[in-house]
Amino acid sequence: MKTSIPDLPSGQSSLWLKSPPTESYPTLEQDVDCDAVIIGGGITGLSIAYALKQTGLKVVVLEKNTIGSGTTGGTTGKVTTQHGIIYDKITKQFGTAKAQTYATASQRAFDAMATLITDNRIACGWQRADNYVYTANPKKVKQFEDEVAAATALGLPASLESNLALPFETVAAVKFTGQAMIDAYKYTKALATLVDGGGSHVFENSNATGIHEGRPCTVKAGGHKVTAKNIIVATKVPAAPLVGRMTYAAMEFPLTSYLVAGTYEGNLQGMYISPDKQHYSLLPIQTEQGQMLLVGGQGHITGLKRPKPQQQKLAGYAQKWFGVEQIQYRWKAMDYVAYDNLPLIGKLYPWSEHTYFAGGLKKWGLNLSMVAAQVITELIHDTEPAAAKLFSPYRASAPASIPLSIVRGFKH
Ligand SMILES: Cc1cc2nc3c(=O)[nH]c(=O)nc-3n(C[C@H](O)[C@H](O)[C@H](O)COP(=O)(O)OP(=O)(O)OC[C@H]3O[C@@H](n4cnc5c(N)ncnc54)[C@H](O)[C@@H]3O)c2cc1C
């Protein structure tokens, strides 16, 4: 077993963003009217825009850089209703009814995404795979057993496993069958092509600098304005005004994680993640360059850590356990996590009538972006699903969990 560390490429670049964007969209250069303006052109903004357009609304997407180039372009690629070891915790903390709401919303979103990809023949590498959360720590076995019991009771496809195909010893794993892997960048770009046209528009290099809620609402970008009945902020944290940033700082915090990807010649199947300190997130995936292994982890609250030492640890792990001799890509990405570990989807402020927010997707946004799309579409069409109450940014538990999170050291 080798223990040397493969060389890292000199610069940071995501595997997914390796090819230049195929389509590009214009900058906003005139005033535009629509039913809903969505700020942010990542998977969340585009999922919401697509869902609203499907209900007959004319939508406008404003993206300050290019579509999918934010966290979406730096993601791993697992689409799953298994967001770590959560269902037992949610059941105990919020009760069975709310845990059921979470599980149902997540499963419904997963199914909707599968249908959307099939119906529109989106070439985004969507492939079914089982997802495993594993541990090598005997003290966690009981927690994993409880998780399987809770997830199964909520109707999710969970089972307890002990013999995994991993090259190191594990003592327990929670397996969710029939999940999927995806190239989220290609998927998001495909959504943009479906959104643009028929009176709806996608704009790139269009930085939204001010929002005003009224009848109508307006969003300013580059000296022009979009007038709309509704505004949806899908930028992970409200970009403007300052009061928005400050309000959401009391509800969610940024978490940076690292990824490396290298050519992989082994035959590991499935998708893996572990809460153990010495283990990482693993995704063996077919790409245009052959089979690659993605290894992700070393997450911390966004701050001043240098990426290279973190990525060297991931590269060493890839080499030691999976024989990955060359790392072709290394990158980092950041997502927001709400203090009570539920997503933040709903009205931007308690007094908002036509302005919505979707964020706090806690590193599971490839599934939760579709939850956001479904919840916000229902809210705009004047129905309030149970998920809207549970995920409302103004639920009592959102800011109330801050002291608890600090005591726990923001473990995620
Ligand atoms: C390391 C890592 C690995 C992950 N792996 C997974 C995974 O395997 N499975 C999973 O489900 N989730 C995963 N996630 C989470 C998932 O990638 C994110 O939740 C999701 O990509 C967030 O998408 P988004 O659209 O909300 O944000 P982004 O993709 O960041 O999109 C927001 C967009 O808003 C734009 N913007 C910001 N301000 C403005 C403005 N003023 N005007 C106009 N536009 C603006 C930005 O340019 C950006 O493009 C991972 C996250 C990380 C960090």
The ligand as an SDF file (V2000), in Angstrom:
LIG
                    3D

 53 58  0  0  0  0  0  0  0  0999 V2000
  -17.9490   20.7720   -1.9400 C   0  0  0  0  0  0  0  0  0  0  0  0
  -19.4270   20.6160   -2.1690 C   0  0  0  0  0  0  0  0  0  0  0  0
  -19.9290   19.4110   -2.6200 C   0  0  0  0  0  0  0  0  0  0  0  0
  -21.3120   19.2420   -2.8000 C   0  0  0  0  0  0  0  0  0  0  0  0
  -21.8030   18.0520   -3.2500 N   0  0  0  0  0  0  0  0  0  0  0  0
  -23.1410   17.8770   -3.3580 C   0  0  0  0  0  0  0  0  0  0  0  0
  -23.6970   16.6290   -3.7660 C   0  0  0  0  0  0  0  0  0  0  0  0
  -23.0020   15.6750   -4.0770 O   0  0  0  0  0  0  0  0  0  0  0  0
  -25.0540   16.5140   -3.7950 N   0  0  0  0  0  0  0  0  0  0  0  0
  -25.8730   17.5510   -3.4650 C   0  0  0  0  0  0  0  0  0  0  0  0
  -27.0970   17.3860   -3.4830 O   0  0  0  0  0  0  0  0  0  0  0  0
  -25.3740   18.7600   -3.1470 N   0  0  0  0  0  0  0  0  0  0  0  0
  -24.0430   18.9290   -3.0820 C   0  0  0  0  0  0  0  0  0  0  0  0
  -23.5430   20.1430   -2.7440 N   0  0  0  0  0  0  0  0  0  0  0  0
  -24.4650   21.2690   -2.5890 C   0  0  0  0  0  0  0  0  0  0  0  0
  -24.8860   21.8550   -3.9320 C   0  0  0  0  0  0  0  0  0  0  0  0
  -23.8060   21.8760   -4.8200 O   0  0  0  0  0  0  0  0  0  0  0  0
  -25.4020   23.2580   -3.6730 C   0  0  0  0  0  0  0  0  0  0  0  0
  -26.3990   23.2170   -2.6520 O   0  0  0  0  0  0  0  0  0  0  0  0
  -26.0100   23.8730   -4.9270 C   0  0  0  0  0  0  0  0  0  0  0  0
  -25.1020   23.7890   -6.0050 O   0  0  0  0  0  0  0  0  0  0  0  0
  -26.3620   25.3280   -4.6490 C   0  0  0  0  0  0  0  0  0  0  0  0
  -26.8750   25.8480   -5.8340 O   0  0  0  0  0  0  0  0  0  0  0  0
  -27.3610   27.3470   -5.8750 P   0  0  0  0  0  0  0  0  0  0  0  0
  -27.9830   27.5450   -7.1860 O   0  0  0  0  0  0  0  0  0  0  0  0
  -28.1960   27.6160   -4.6620 O   0  0  0  0  0  0  0  0  0  0  0  0
  -26.0410   28.1930   -5.6790 O   0  0  0  0  0  0  0  0  0  0  0  0
  -24.9740   28.6170   -6.8170 P   0  0  0  0  0  0  0  0  0  0  0  0
  -24.6990   27.5110   -7.7440 O   0  0  0  0  0  0  0  0  0  0  0  0
  -23.8240   29.2230   -6.1100 O   0  0  0  0  0  0  0  0  0  0  0  0
  -25.7830   29.7000   -7.6290 O   0  0  0  0  0  0  0  0  0  0  0  0
  -26.0180   31.0130   -7.1220 C   0  0  0  0  0  0  0  0  0  0  0  0
  -25.7440   31.9670   -8.2480 C   0  0  0  0  0  0  0  0  0  0  0  0
  -26.1310   33.2730   -7.8570 O   0  0  0  0  0  0  0  0  0  0  0  0
  -25.2930   34.1640   -8.5410 C   0  0  0  0  0  0  0  0  0  0  0  0
  -25.3820   35.4760   -7.8910 N   0  0  0  0  0  0  0  0  0  0  0  0
  -24.9410   35.8370   -6.6630 C   0  0  0  0  0  0  0  0  0  0  0  0
  -25.2260   37.1210   -6.4090 N   0  0  0  0  0  0  0  0  0  0  0  0
  -25.8690   37.5890   -7.5080 C   0  0  0  0  0  0  0  0  0  0  0  0
  -26.4070   38.8480   -7.8580 C   0  0  0  0  0  0  0  0  0  0  0  0
  -26.3270   39.9130   -7.0410 N   0  0  0  0  0  0  0  0  0  0  0  0
  -27.0040   38.9860   -9.0840 N   0  0  0  0  0  0  0  0  0  0  0  0
  -27.0870   37.9400   -9.9430 C   0  0  0  0  0  0  0  0  0  0  0  0
  -26.5860   36.7180   -9.6470 N   0  0  0  0  0  0  0  0  0  0  0  0
  -25.9810   36.5440   -8.4490 C   0  0  0  0  0  0  0  0  0  0  0  0
  -23.9150   33.5280   -8.4500 C   0  0  0  0  0  0  0  0  0  0  0  0
  -23.0330   34.0160   -9.4270 O   0  0  0  0  0  0  0  0  0  0  0  0
  -24.2720   32.0490   -8.6280 C   0  0  0  0  0  0  0  0  0  0  0  0
  -24.0960   31.6010   -9.9570 O   0  0  0  0  0  0  0  0  0  0  0  0
  -22.1750   20.3300   -2.5440 C   0  0  0  0  0  0  0  0  0  0  0  0
  -21.6630   21.5510   -2.0980 C   0  0  0  0  0  0  0  0  0  0  0  0
  -20.3150   21.6930   -1.9120 C   0  0  0  0  0  0  0  0  0  0  0  0
  -19.7860   23.0010   -1.4220 C   0  0  0  0  0  0  0  0  0  0  0  0
  1  2  1  0
  2  3  1  0
  2 52  2  0
  3  4  2  0
  4  5  1  0
  4 50  1  0
  5  6  2  0
  6  7  1  0
  6 13  1  0
  7  8  2  0
  7  9  1  0
  9 10  1  0
 10 11  2  0
 10 12  1  0
 12 13  2  0
 13 14  1  0
 14 15  1  0
 14 50  1  0
 15 16  1  0
 16 17  1  0
 16 18  1  0
 18 19  1  0
 18 20  1  0
 20 21  1  0
 20 22  1  0
 22 23  1  0
 23 24  1  0
 24 25  2  0
 24 26  1  0
 24 27  1  0
 27 28  1  0
 28 29  2  0
 28 30  1  0
 28 31  1  0
 31 32  1  0
 32 33  1  0
 33 34  1  0
 33 48  1  0
 34 35  1  0
 35 36  1  0
 35 46  1  0
 36 37  1  0
 36 45  1  0
 37 38  2  0
 38 39  1  0
 39 40  1  0
 39 45  2  0
 40 41  1  0
 40 42  2  0
 42 43  1  0
 43 44  2  0
 44 45  1  0
 46 47  1  0
 46 48  1  0
 48 49  1  0
 50 51  2  0
 51 52  1  0
 52 53  1  0
M  END
$$$$
